[in-house]
Amino acid sequence: MELTGVGRRYGLRGPWILRDVGLRVPRGALLRIEGANGSGKSTLLRLLAGIDAPSAGRITGRPRTAYVPERFPAALPLTAVDYLTRLGRVHGLRRPDAARAALEWLERFGAAGHARTPLSRLSKGTSQKVAVAQGLVGRPELLVLDEAWTGLDRASREVLDRAVLDRVADGASVVFVDHDPRRLAGDCHAVHRVAAGRLLSAVTAEPRVRIEAEGPATLPERLPGDPVREPLGGVVRLTVAAADSDALLRALLTARPSWHIRSVTAADVPEEPRR
């Protein structure tokens, strides 16, 4: 999924909340968004989730997505399990599977006793558990979390941490905002900061490797680590997490026909000028 030159404002003459945002969300990535209150973090998440449309620029490649908002609409005329079952159906699950997944997630968050309780009668903490469960019940390919941990008890926060890491391990992407700077700090692939309506350069949380290769064939659509691809004449540059670099090299070398590896360098090493 990629955002190119994305801007967002409300109304034809309203102020720009975000401007000229460029962001790539690879498969299997865990991305944290930071910024002060009012900086545009939630607006960016709504754009990623498809809740809002960009006023400028374009968003391409959005996969099947689930969104957990900062505020959950608890006044819906449904019980907790009915609501979650409907969300599972939206994600393509058969009704029995959706109902089963709904009950499983309620149990994981310690809310199974409220399965038949109307949403309007749930406590704030239990409502938040349902809100988080609705983002997980359909196993989305992109999960967008806006302060989803707020209001959860400690045990439920740990359940959500584990669920996020499981989704990433399964190849899904997760983008989140949270007020706790320690939240999943050692597991993020990158941290991006929103300031004054702009998305600042990412702080990479994991070493990355730059591979330059040339070959006679078009690169496969799917490659280990979902590398960033940059065509450079007859050469392609692939930038990938260091943990995935060996698998990527192996895929290139064992392809038929194989690719010739011209260089392998750390991505944070300055490049020599091209002649």
ChimeraX commands (.cxc) that place a marker at each C-alpha (Angstrom):
marker #1 position 0.00,0.00,0.00 radius 0.5
marker #1 position 1.35,3.44,-0.88 radius 0.5
marker #1 position 0.41,7.06,-0.27 radius 0.5
marker #1 position 1.73,9.52,-2.85 radius 0.5
marker #1 position 1.47,13.29,-2.36 radius 0.5
marker #1 position -1.54,12.81,-0.09 radius 0.5
marker #1 position -3.24,15.80,1.50 radius 0.5
marker #1 position -6.42,16.15,3.51 radius 0.5
marker #1 position -8.57,19.11,4.42 radius 0.5
marker #1 position -12.22,19.47,5.35 radius 0.5
marker #1 position -14.15,21.76,3.03 radius 0.5
marker #1 position -12.97,23.46,-0.14 radius 0.5
marker #1 position -11.34,26.29,1.77 radius 0.5
marker #1 position -10.59,24.55,5.03 radius 0.5
marker #1 position -7.06,24.43,6.40 radius 0.5
marker #1 position -4.86,21.54,5.34 radius 0.5
marker #1 position -4.64,18.93,8.09 radius 0.5
marker #1 position -2.06,16.93,6.13 radius 0.5
marker #1 position -0.03,17.89,3.07 radius 0.5
marker #1 position 2.20,16.05,0.62 radius 0.5
marker #1 position 2.33,12.80,2.60 radius 0.5
marker #1 position 4.34,9.97,1.10 radius 0.5
marker #1 position 4.28,6.62,2.88 radius 0.5
marker #1 position 4.73,3.00,1.88 radius 0.5
marker #1 position 3.22,0.27,4.05 radius 0.5
marker #1 position 4.88,-3.04,3.16 radius 0.5
marker #1 position 3.27,-6.39,3.83 radius 0.5
marker #1 position 4.23,-7.78,7.21 radius 0.5
marker #1 position 5.26,-4.37,8.59 radius 0.5
marker #1 position 4.55,-2.89,12.01 radius 0.5
marker #1 position 4.56,0.91,11.78 radius 0.5
marker #1 position 4.14,3.37,14.62 radius 0.5
marker #1 position 2.85,6.92,14.01 radius 0.5
marker #1 position 3.83,9.61,16.52 radius 0.5
marker #1 position 3.03,13.30,16.90 radius 0.5
marker #1 position 1.55,15.90,19.20 radius 0.5
marker #1 position -2.18,16.20,19.79 radius 0.5
marker #1 position -3.80,17.84,16.77 radius 0.5
marker #1 position -0.84,17.12,14.49 radius 0.5
marker #1 position -2.89,14.98,12.10 radius 0.5
marker #1 position -2.13,11.45,13.35 radius 0.5
marker #1 position -5.76,10.35,13.49 radius 0.5
marker #1 position -6.45,11.91,10.10 radius 0.5
marker #1 position -3.58,9.90,8.64 radius 0.5
marker #1 position -4.93,6.69,10.16 radius 0.5
marker #1 position -8.39,7.39,8.76 radius 0.5
marker #1 position -6.86,7.86,5.32 radius 0.5
marker #1 position -4.93,4.60,5.65 radius 0.5
marker #1 position -8.08,2.77,6.70 radius 0.5
marker #1 position -10.19,4.25,3.89 radius 0.5
marker #1 position -12.55,6.01,6.30 radius 0.5
marker #1 position -11.60,9.35,4.75 radius 0.5
marker #1 position -10.63,10.05,1.14 radius 0.5
marker #1 position -7.62,12.23,0.31 radius 0.5
marker #1 position -8.26,15.80,-0.84 radius 0.5
marker #1 position -5.06,15.60,-2.90 radius 0.5
marker #1 position -2.72,12.84,-4.04 radius 0.5
marker #1 position -3.55,9.16,-4.28 radius 0.5
marker #1 position -3.59,5.96,-2.23 radius 0.5
marker #1 position -2.99,2.69,-4.03 radius 0.5
marker #1 position -2.86,-0.96,-3.08 radius 0.5
marker #1 position -5.05,-0.84,0.04 radius 0.5
marker #1 position -5.65,-4.44,1.18 radius 0.5
marker #1 position -8.58,-5.75,3.20 radius 0.5
marker #1 position -8.55,-3.43,6.18 radius 0.5
marker #1 position -9.88,-3.19,9.73 radius 0.5
marker #1 position -9.88,0.01,11.76 radius 0.5
marker #1 position -10.15,0.51,15.52 radius 0.5
marker #1 position -11.04,4.16,16.18 radius 0.5
marker #1 position -10.17,6.18,19.24 radius 0.5
marker #1 position -13.88,6.44,20.07 radius 0.5
marker #1 position -16.12,3.42,19.65 radius 0.5
marker #1 position -19.79,3.94,18.59 radius 0.5
marker #1 position -21.23,1.97,21.50 radius 0.5
marker #1 position -24.85,3.10,20.91 radius 0.5
marker #1 position -25.42,0.65,18.04 radius 0.5
marker #1 position -28.58,-1.49,18.60 radius 0.5
marker #1 position -26.71,-4.81,18.73 radius 0.5
marker #1 position -25.29,-7.16,21.30 radius 0.5
marker #1 position -21.53,-7.57,21.50 radius 0.5
marker #1 position -21.50,-10.97,19.79 radius 0.5
marker #1 position -23.98,-9.88,17.09 radius 0.5
marker #1 position -21.85,-6.84,16.29 radius 0.5
marker #1 position -18.64,-8.86,16.06 radius 0.5
marker #1 position -20.34,-11.55,13.98 radius 0.5
marker #1 position -21.50,-8.91,11.49 radius 0.5
marker #1 position -17.96,-7.55,11.25 radius 0.5
marker #1 position -16.67,-11.06,10.60 radius 0.5
marker #1 position -19.23,-11.41,7.80 radius 0.5
marker #1 position -18.02,-8.12,6.29 radius 0.5
marker #1 position -14.55,-9.69,6.08 radius 0.5
marker #1 position -15.91,-12.68,4.19 radius 0.5
marker #1 position -16.33,-15.24,6.96 radius 0.5
marker #1 position -19.27,-17.63,6.85 radius 0.5
marker #1 position -21.78,-16.90,9.60 radius 0.5
marker #1 position -20.84,-19.92,11.79 radius 0.5
marker #1 position -17.14,-19.05,11.48 radius 0.5
marker #1 position -17.81,-15.38,12.20 radius 0.5
marker #1 position -19.86,-16.22,15.29 radius 0.5
marker #1 position -17.19,-18.62,16.51 radius 0.5
marker #1 position -14.43,-16.03,16.01 radius 0.5
marker #1 position -16.54,-13.39,17.78 radius 0.5
marker #1 position -16.92,-15.57,20.87 radius 0.5
marker #1 position -13.23,-16.55,20.82 radius 0.5
marker #1 position -12.07,-12.92,20.82 radius 0.5
marker #1 position -14.50,-11.94,23.55 radius 0.5
marker #1 position -13.12,-14.80,25.62 radius 0.5
marker #1 position -9.51,-13.78,24.96 radius 0.5
marker #1 position -10.26,-10.28,26.23 radius 0.5
marker #1 position -12.13,-11.58,29.26 radius 0.5
marker #1 position -15.50,-10.33,28.01 radius 0.5
marker #1 position -17.26,-13.58,27.14 radius 0.5
marker #1 position -19.78,-12.95,29.92 radius 0.5
marker #1 position -21.00,-9.88,28.04 radius 0.5
marker #1 position -21.51,-11.60,24.68 radius 0.5
marker #1 position -25.29,-11.12,24.82 radius 0.5
marker #1 position -25.19,-7.67,26.40 radius 0.5
marker #1 position -26.35,-4.76,24.21 radius 0.5
marker #1 position -23.49,-2.48,23.26 radius 0.5
marker #1 position -25.23,0.50,24.85 radius 0.5
marker #1 position -25.13,-1.22,28.25 radius 0.5
marker #1 position -21.45,-2.15,28.25 radius 0.5
marker #1 position -18.98,-0.41,30.53 radius 0.5
marker #1 position -16.37,1.80,28.89 radius 0.5
marker #1 position -13.65,-0.81,29.40 radius 0.5
marker #1 position -15.74,-3.64,27.96 radius 0.5
marker #1 position -16.78,-1.45,25.03 radius 0.5
marker #1 position -13.12,-0.95,24.25 radius 0.5
marker #1 position -12.54,-4.70,24.32 radius 0.5
marker #1 position -15.34,-5.12,21.76 radius 0.5
marker #1 position -13.85,-2.30,19.69 radius 0.5
marker #1 position -10.48,-4.03,19.58 radius 0.5
marker #1 position -12.03,-7.45,18.91 radius 0.5
marker #1 position -13.86,-6.07,15.87 radius 0.5
marker #1 position -10.49,-5.18,14.36 radius 0.5
marker #1 position -9.20,-8.71,14.81 radius 0.5
marker #1 position -12.17,-10.98,14.19 radius 0.5
marker #1 position -11.79,-10.99,10.40 radius 0.5
marker #1 position -7.98,-11.41,10.31 radius 0.5
marker #1 position -7.45,-8.28,8.19 radius 0.5
marker #1 position -4.48,-7.76,5.90 radius 0.5
marker #1 position -4.09,-4.21,7.22 radius 0.5
marker #1 position -4.97,-3.36,10.82 radius 0.5
marker #1 position -5.13,0.32,11.79 radius 0.5
marker #1 position -5.22,1.08,15.52 radius 0.5
marker #1 position -5.87,4.57,16.89 radius 0.5
marker #1 position -5.10,4.56,20.64 radius 0.5
marker #1 position -6.63,1.08,20.81 radius 0.5
marker #1 position -4.88,0.21,24.09 radius 0.5
marker #1 position -6.44,3.15,25.95 radius 0.5
marker #1 position -9.08,1.97,28.43 radius 0.5
marker #1 position -7.97,-1.66,28.40 radius 0.5
marker #1 position -6.86,-3.43,31.57 radius 0.5
marker #1 position -3.32,-4.76,31.76 radius 0.5
marker #1 position -4.22,-8.31,30.75 radius 0.5
marker #1 position -6.17,-7.08,27.72 radius 0.5
marker #1 position -3.32,-4.80,26.67 radius 0.5
marker #1 position -1.03,-7.83,26.66 radius 0.5
marker #1 position -3.57,-9.79,24.61 radius 0.5
marker #1 position -3.65,-6.98,22.07 radius 0.5
marker #1 position 0.15,-6.78,21.95 radius 0.5
marker #1 position 0.30,-10.49,21.18 radius 0.5
marker #1 position -2.49,-10.26,18.60 radius 0.5
marker #1 position -0.68,-7.45,16.77 radius 0.5
marker #1 position 2.55,-9.43,16.60 radius 0.5
marker #1 position 0.65,-12.49,15.42 radius 0.5
marker #1 position -0.97,-10.53,12.58 radius 0.5
marker #1 position 2.45,-9.21,11.50 radius 0.5
marker #1 position 3.95,-12.71,11.68 radius 0.5
marker #1 position 1.12,-13.90,9.41 radius 0.5
marker #1 position 2.11,-11.29,6.81 radius 0.5
marker #1 position -0.42,-8.58,7.65 radius 0.5
marker #1 position 0.53,-4.92,8.15 radius 0.5
marker #1 position -0.29,-3.00,11.31 radius 0.5
marker #1 position -0.18,0.79,11.71 radius 0.5
marker #1 position -0.83,2.20,15.16 radius 0.5
marker #1 position -0.84,5.25,17.41 radius 0.5
marker #1 position -0.41,4.91,21.16 radius 0.5
marker #1 position 0.44,7.36,23.93 radius 0.5
marker #1 position 2.89,4.91,25.56 radius 0.5
marker #1 position 6.30,5.28,23.85 radius 0.5
marker #1 position 7.24,1.79,25.05 radius 0.5
marker #1 position 4.35,0.13,23.21 radius 0.5
marker #1 position 5.86,-2.58,20.97 radius 0.5
marker #1 position 9.00,-0.45,20.82 radius 0.5
marker #1 position 11.36,-3.31,20.06 radius 0.5
marker #1 position 9.10,-4.80,17.39 radius 0.5
marker #1 position 8.35,-1.82,15.12 radius 0.5
marker #1 position 9.88,-1.84,11.68 radius 0.5
marker #1 position 9.71,1.96,11.53 radius 0.5
marker #1 position 8.42,4.97,13.44 radius 0.5
marker #1 position 6.99,7.97,11.56 radius 0.5
marker #1 position 6.25,11.36,13.07 radius 0.5
marker #1 position 3.54,13.82,12.01 radius 0.5
marker #1 position 4.31,17.48,12.66 radius 0.5
marker #1 position 2.65,20.61,11.27 radius 0.5
marker #1 position 0.70,18.48,8.80 radius 0.5
marker #1 position 3.77,16.79,7.37 radius 0.5
marker #1 position 5.00,13.24,7.70 radius 0.5
marker #1 position 8.64,13.41,8.72 radius 0.5
marker #1 position 11.34,10.93,7.80 radius 0.5
marker #1 position 11.00,7.50,9.35 radius 0.5
marker #1 position 13.19,6.42,12.23 radius 0.5
marker #1 position 14.07,2.90,11.22 radius 0.5
marker #1 position 13.79,0.50,14.13 radius 0.5
marker #1 position 15.48,-2.41,12.37 radius 0.5
marker #1 position 18.67,-2.52,10.26 radius 0.5
marker #1 position 17.97,-2.63,6.54 radius 0.5
marker #1 position 19.99,-3.92,3.62 radius 0.5
marker #1 position 20.27,-2.53,0.09 radius 0.5
marker #1 position 20.68,-5.10,-2.70 radius 0.5
marker #1 position 21.41,-4.10,-6.30 radius 0.5
marker #1 position 20.76,-6.81,-8.86 radius 0.5
marker #1 position 20.35,-7.22,-12.59 radius 0.5
marker #1 position 18.73,-9.97,-14.58 radius 0.5
marker #1 position 16.91,-10.83,-17.77 radius 0.5
marker #1 position 13.46,-11.30,-16.27 radius 0.5
marker #1 position 10.81,-9.22,-14.56 radius 0.5
marker #1 position 11.01,-9.46,-10.78 radius 0.5
marker #1 position 8.38,-11.70,-9.17 radius 0.5
marker #1 position 5.49,-9.80,-7.60 radius 0.5
marker #1 position 6.09,-11.45,-4.23 radius 0.5
marker #1 position 9.59,-11.49,-2.75 radius 0.5
marker #1 position 10.75,-12.28,0.80 radius 0.5
marker #1 position 10.47,-9.24,3.06 radius 0.5
marker #1 position 8.39,-7.31,0.50 radius 0.5
marker #1 position 11.37,-5.09,-0.41 radius 0.5
marker #1 position 11.16,-1.50,-1.61 radius 0.5
marker #1 position 11.94,-1.60,-5.36 radius 0.5
marker #1 position 13.79,1.12,-7.28 radius 0.5
marker #1 position 14.57,0.58,-10.97 radius 0.5
marker #1 position 17.93,2.11,-11.95 radius 0.5
marker #1 position 18.30,1.57,-15.67 radius 0.5
marker #1 position 19.23,-2.08,-16.16 radius 0.5
marker #1 position 19.61,-2.57,-12.42 radius 0.5
marker #1 position 17.01,-2.84,-9.68 radius 0.5
marker #1 position 17.68,-1.76,-6.11 radius 0.5
marker #1 position 15.88,-3.68,-3.38 radius 0.5
marker #1 position 15.81,-2.40,0.20 radius 0.5
marker #1 position 14.69,-4.91,2.81 radius 0.5
marker #1 position 14.90,-5.60,6.54 radius 0.5
marker #1 position 18.22,-7.23,7.40 radius 0.5
marker #1 position 16.38,-10.22,8.86 radius 0.5
marker #1 position 14.87,-10.91,5.41 radius 0.5
marker #1 position 17.97,-10.21,3.32 radius 0.5
marker #1 position 19.29,-13.80,3.21 radius 0.5
marker #1 position 15.92,-15.13,2.04 radius 0.5
marker #1 position 15.70,-12.38,-0.59 radius 0.5
marker #1 position 19.20,-13.13,-1.91 radius 0.5
marker #1 position 18.38,-16.83,-2.06 radius 0.5
marker #1 position 15.18,-16.10,-4.01 radius 0.5
marker #1 position 17.08,-13.99,-6.54 radius 0.5
marker #1 position 19.91,-16.48,-6.98 radius 0.5
marker #1 position 17.64,-19.51,-7.36 radius 0.5
marker #1 position 15.20,-17.84,-9.76 radius 0.5
marker #1 position 15.06,-19.22,-13.30 radius 0.5
marker #1 position 16.76,-17.39,-14.91 radius 0.5
marker #1 position 18.78,-16.22,-11.90 radius 0.5
marker #1 position 19.66,-12.64,-11.05 radius 0.5
marker #1 position 23.20,-11.31,-10.81 radius 0.5
marker #1 position 23.89,-9.60,-7.46 radius 0.5
marker #1 position 25.97,-6.47,-8.03 radius 0.5
marker #1 position 26.19,-5.24,-4.45 radius 0.5
marker #1 position 24.91,-5.75,-0.93 radius 0.5
marker #1 position 25.28,-2.85,1.50 radius 0.5
marker #1 position 23.74,-1.51,4.69 radius 0.5
marker #1 position 20.92,0.86,3.74 radius 0.5
marker #1 position 22.14,3.54,6.15 radius 0.5
marker #1 position 25.57,3.76,4.52 radius 0.5
marker #1 position 25.87,6.85,2.25 radius 0.5
marker #1 position 25.97,5.97,-1.42 radius 0.5
marker #1 position 28.88,6.67,-3.71 radius 0.5
marker #1 position 28.02,9.20,-6.43 radius 0.5
marker #1 position 27.02,7.45,-9.67 radius 0.5
marker #1 position 29.24,8.20,-12.64 radius 0.5
marker link #1:1,2 radius 0.2
marker link #1:2,3 radius 0.2
marker link #1:3,4 radius 0.2
marker link #1:4,5 radius 0.2
marker link #1:5,6 radius 0.2
marker link #1:6,7 radius 0.2
marker link #1:7,8 radius 0.2
marker link #1:8,9 radius 0.2
marker link #1:9,10 radius 0.2
marker link #1:10,11 radius 0.2
marker link #1:11,12 radius 0.2
marker link #1:12,13 radius 0.2
marker link #1:13,14 radius 0.2
marker link #1:14,15 radius 0.2
marker link #1:15,16 radius 0.2
marker link #1:16,17 radius 0.2
marker link #1:17,18 radius 0.2
marker link #1:18,19 radius 0.2
marker link #1:19,20 radius 0.2
marker link #1:20,21 radius 0.2
marker link #1:21,22 radius 0.2
marker link #1:22,23 radius 0.2
marker link #1:23,24 radius 0.2
marker link #1:24,25 radius 0.2
marker link #1:25,26 radius 0.2
marker link #1:26,27 radius 0.2
marker link #1:27,28 radius 0.2
marker link #1:28,29 radius 0.2
marker link #1:29,30 radius 0.2
marker link #1:30,31 radius 0.2
marker link #1:31,32 radius 0.2
marker link #1:32,33 radius 0.2
marker link #1:33,34 radius 0.2
marker link #1:34,35 radius 0.2
marker link #1:35,36 radius 0.2
marker link #1:36,37 radius 0.2
marker link #1:37,38 radius 0.2
marker link #1:38,39 radius 0.2
marker link #1:39,40 radius 0.2
marker link #1:40,41 radius 0.2
marker link #1:41,42 radius 0.2
marker link #1:42,43 radius 0.2
marker link #1:43,44 radius 0.2
marker link #1:44,45 radius 0.2
marker link #1:45,46 radius 0.2
marker link #1:46,47 radius 0.2
marker link #1:47,48 radius 0.2
marker link #1:48,49 radius 0.2
marker link #1:49,50 radius 0.2
marker link #1:50,51 radius 0.2
marker link #1:51,52 radius 0.2
marker link #1:52,53 radius 0.2
marker link #1:53,54 radius 0.2
marker link #1:54,55 radius 0.2
marker link #1:55,56 radius 0.2
marker link #1:56,57 radius 0.2
marker link #1:57,58 radius 0.2
marker link #1:58,59 radius 0.2
marker link #1:59,60 radius 0.2
marker link #1:60,61 radius 0.2
marker link #1:61,62 radius 0.2
marker link #1:62,63 radius 0.2
marker link #1:63,64 radius 0.2
marker link #1:64,65 radius 0.2
marker link #1:65,66 radius 0.2
marker link #1:66,67 radius 0.2
marker link #1:67,68 radius 0.2
marker link #1:68,69 radius 0.2
marker link #1:69,70 radius 0.2
marker link #1:70,71 radius 0.2
marker link #1:71,72 radius 0.2
marker link #1:72,73 radius 0.2
marker link #1:73,74 radius 0.2
marker link #1:74,75 radius 0.2
marker link #1:75,76 radius 0.2
marker link #1:76,77 radius 0.2
marker link #1:77,78 radius 0.2
marker link #1:78,79 radius 0.2
marker link #1:79,80 radius 0.2
marker link #1:80,81 radius 0.2
marker link #1:81,82 radius 0.2
marker link #1:82,83 radius 0.2
marker link #1:83,84 radius 0.2
marker link #1:84,85 radius 0.2
marker link #1:85,86 radius 0.2
marker link #1:86,87 radius 0.2
marker link #1:87,88 radius 0.2
marker link #1:88,89 radius 0.2
marker link #1:89,90 radius 0.2
marker link #1:90,91 radius 0.2
marker link #1:91,92 radius 0.2
marker link #1:92,93 radius 0.2
marker link #1:93,94 radius 0.2
marker link #1:94,95 radius 0.2
marker link #1:95,96 radius 0.2
marker link #1:96,97 radius 0.2
marker link #1:97,98 radius 0.2
marker link #1:98,99 radius 0.2
marker link #1:99,100 radius 0.2
marker link #1:100,101 radius 0.2
marker link #1:101,102 radius 0.2
marker link #1:102,103 radius 0.2
marker link #1:103,104 radius 0.2
marker link #1:104,105 radius 0.2
marker link #1:105,106 radius 0.2
marker link #1:106,107 radius 0.2
marker link #1:107,108 radius 0.2
marker link #1:108,109 radius 0.2
marker link #1:109,110 radius 0.2
marker link #1:110,111 radius 0.2
marker link #1:111,112 radius 0.2
marker link #1:112,113 radius 0.2
marker link #1:113,114 radius 0.2
marker link #1:114,115 radius 0.2
marker link #1:115,116 radius 0.2
marker link #1:116,117 radius 0.2
marker link #1:117,118 radius 0.2
marker link #1:118,119 radius 0.2
marker link #1:119,120 radius 0.2
marker link #1:120,121 radius 0.2
marker link #1:121,122 radius 0.2
marker link #1:122,123 radius 0.2
marker link #1:123,124 radius 0.2
marker link #1:124,125 radius 0.2
marker link #1:125,126 radius 0.2
marker link #1:126,127 radius 0.2
marker link #1:127,128 radius 0.2
marker link #1:128,129 radius 0.2
marker link #1:129,130 radius 0.2
marker link #1:130,131 radius 0.2
marker link #1:131,132 radius 0.2
marker link #1:132,133 radius 0.2
marker link #1:133,134 radius 0.2
marker link #1:134,135 radius 0.2
marker link #1:135,136 radius 0.2
marker link #1:136,137 radius 0.2
marker link #1:137,138 radius 0.2
marker link #1:138,139 radius 0.2
marker link #1:139,140 radius 0.2
marker link #1:140,141 radius 0.2
marker link #1:141,142 radius 0.2
marker link #1:142,143 radius 0.2
marker link #1:143,144 radius 0.2
marker link #1:144,145 radius 0.2
marker link #1:145,146 radius 0.2
marker link #1:146,147 radius 0.2
marker link #1:147,148 radius 0.2
marker link #1:148,149 radius 0.2
marker link #1:149,150 radius 0.2
marker link #1:150,151 radius 0.2
marker link #1:151,152 radius 0.2
marker link #1:152,153 radius 0.2
marker link #1:153,154 radius 0.2
marker link #1:154,155 radius 0.2
marker link #1:155,156 radius 0.2
marker link #1:156,157 radius 0.2
marker link #1:157,158 radius 0.2
marker link #1:158,159 radius 0.2
marker link #1:159,160 radius 0.2
marker link #1:160,161 radius 0.2
marker link #1:161,162 radius 0.2
marker link #1:162,163 radius 0.2
marker link #1:163,164 radius 0.2
marker link #1:164,165 radius 0.2
marker link #1:165,166 radius 0.2
marker link #1:166,167 radius 0.2
marker link #1:167,168 radius 0.2
marker link #1:168,169 radius 0.2
marker link #1:169,170 radius 0.2
marker link #1:170,171 radius 0.2
marker link #1:171,172 radius 0.2
marker link #1:172,173 radius 0.2
marker link #1:173,174 radius 0.2
marker link #1:174,175 radius 0.2
marker link #1:175,176 radius 0.2
marker link #1:176,177 radius 0.2
marker link #1:177,178 radius 0.2
marker link #1:178,179 radius 0.2
marker link #1:179,180 radius 0.2
marker link #1:180,181 radius 0.2
marker link #1:181,182 radius 0.2
marker link #1:182,183 radius 0.2
marker link #1:183,184 radius 0.2
marker link #1:184,185 radius 0.2
marker link #1:185,186 radius 0.2
marker link #1:186,187 radius 0.2
marker link #1:187,188 radius 0.2
marker link #1:188,189 radius 0.2
marker link #1:189,190 radius 0.2
marker link #1:190,191 radius 0.2
marker link #1:191,192 radius 0.2
marker link #1:192,193 radius 0.2
marker link #1:193,194 radius 0.2
marker link #1:194,195 radius 0.2
marker link #1:195,196 radius 0.2
marker link #1:196,197 radius 0.2
marker link #1:197,198 radius 0.2
marker link #1:198,199 radius 0.2
marker link #1:199,200 radius 0.2
marker link #1:200,201 radius 0.2
marker link #1:201,202 radius 0.2
marker link #1:202,203 radius 0.2
marker link #1:203,204 radius 0.2
marker link #1:204,205 radius 0.2
marker link #1:205,206 radius 0.2
marker link #1:206,207 radius 0.2
marker link #1:207,208 radius 0.2
marker link #1:208,209 radius 0.2
marker link #1:209,210 radius 0.2
marker link #1:210,211 radius 0.2
marker link #1:211,212 radius 0.2
marker link #1:212,213 radius 0.2
marker link #1:213,214 radius 0.2
marker link #1:214,215 radius 0.2
marker link #1:215,216 radius 0.2
marker link #1:216,217 radius 0.2
marker link #1:217,218 radius 0.2
marker link #1:218,219 radius 0.2
marker link #1:219,220 radius 0.2
marker link #1:220,221 radius 0.2
marker link #1:221,222 radius 0.2
marker link #1:222,223 radius 0.2
marker link #1:223,224 radius 0.2
marker link #1:224,225 radius 0.2
marker link #1:225,226 radius 0.2
marker link #1:226,227 radius 0.2
marker link #1:227,228 radius 0.2
marker link #1:228,229 radius 0.2
marker link #1:229,230 radius 0.2
marker link #1:230,231 radius 0.2
marker link #1:231,232 radius 0.2
marker link #1:232,233 radius 0.2
marker link #1:233,234 radius 0.2
marker link #1:234,235 radius 0.2
marker link #1:235,236 radius 0.2
marker link #1:236,237 radius 0.2
marker link #1:237,238 radius 0.2
marker link #1:238,239 radius 0.2
marker link #1:239,240 radius 0.2
marker link #1:240,241 radius 0.2
marker link #1:241,242 radius 0.2
marker link #1:242,243 radius 0.2
marker link #1:243,244 radius 0.2
marker link #1:244,245 radius 0.2
marker link #1:245,246 radius 0.2
marker link #1:246,247 radius 0.2
marker link #1:247,248 radius 0.2
marker link #1:248,249 radius 0.2
marker link #1:249,250 radius 0.2
marker link #1:250,251 radius 0.2
marker link #1:251,252 radius 0.2
marker link #1:252,253 radius 0.2
marker link #1:253,254 radius 0.2
marker link #1:254,255 radius 0.2
marker link #1:255,256 radius 0.2
marker link #1:256,257 radius 0.2
marker link #1:257,258 radius 0.2
marker link #1:258,259 radius 0.2
marker link #1:259,260 radius 0.2
marker link #1:260,261 radius 0.2
marker link #1:261,262 radius 0.2
marker link #1:262,263 radius 0.2
marker link #1:263,264 radius 0.2
marker link #1:264,265 radius 0.2
marker link #1:265,266 radius 0.2
marker link #1:266,267 radius 0.2
marker link #1:267,268 radius 0.2
marker link #1:268,269 radius 0.2
marker link #1:269,270 radius 0.2
marker link #1:270,271 radius 0.2
marker link #1:271,272 radius 0.2
marker link #1:272,273 radius 0.2
marker link #1:273,274 radius 0.2
marker link #1:274,275 radius 0.2
view
